[in-house]
């Protein structure tokens, strides 16, 4: 494994270790009225009382609670509210499915599929085709190679497509 790939692999392992405690929270969702309002009400605190503790006007607190529900509250404002509620703001980015290993492997496979598809398209223009099983084997080999070498451009290839926008395997442009 090249030095850059070794370093990147170590970074991935460190990030995975940091994310481990968060994996169980992947499916957790914020309450529909937001955390600030939920915790405030659970503590039996009025919006006026929390506003005083935050040194906000009541209207500013209500605006913050609305922004939290809308997803536009700043982390700093939420941290300030958490402090006033004697809570900690907890923040993490957790992979939607599986682990960071799965995210990297899926990206390498997308790149490999695209590269093999380009070669297959060129061969088809020359009236040479490869069986589907051979294509799948080429994709698997190239995916393993990309993961072993971890090229800088791994995330550049097909960057315009998100995993949600992907075409089905074999339908490569």
Secondary structure, DSSP 8 states (H G I E B T S, - for coil): --HHHHHHHHHHHHHHHHHGGGGGGTT----TT-HHHHHHHHTT--HHHHHHHHT--HHHHHHHHHHHHHT---HHHHHHHHHHTT---------SSS-HHHHHHHHHHHHHHHHHHHHHHHHHHTT----HHHHHHHHHHHHHHHHHH--GGGGTTTTTS-GGG---TT---
